[in-house]
Amino acid sequence: MQSIEEIYREQAQTVYRFLYSYINDADLSEELTQETFIRAMKSLNKYNGKCKISVWLCQIAKHLLYQELEKKNKNKTTPLDNNMEFSTCSTEELIISSEGKKEIYKNIQALDGITKEVMYLRLTGDLSFKEIGEILNKTENWARVTFFRGKSKIIRRMQDEL
């Protein structure tokens, strides 16, 4: 088993991006990242190795985030990052501009809660479908299908607007 310092060096950026993708607040994301690793350090003996350490950490971070949002009664999410690619489909290549990303963001916001969460985990969290399924206590196939259904809805809406 790795030391918490090694885990932090390898996973802190992933946890931070995961949190930032939801709240678009660098300071709060950093604070929650630190709290995630404090909680992980306290319960490292409970990590059973059945999932990747990054998945386990994101589950802790997600729990802390929900607690924080409840406490502050916020519902903030984040716009898509400038370096993020939505897809490689030719139809979707029109959305490379910042205006296109704003449009994607608007359309993601219109999705139901769980689909929106899958979209953010995949696009901003850089997580595999297997990891998304583990975080949400679903199967890899469920995560894949949910993502592609969400993506299809967004593409249809954007094509309708053209």
PEFENMO-V450441 format. One record per helix or strand of 2 or more residues. SS is the DSSP state (H for helix, E for strand). FROM is the first residue (numbers start at 1). TO is the last residue. Records with the same first field share a line. If there is no record, write none. Layout:
SS = FROM-TO, FROM-TO
//
This chain:
H = 4-23, 26-42, 44-46, 53-72, 90-96, 98-109, 113-123, 129-135, 140-161
//
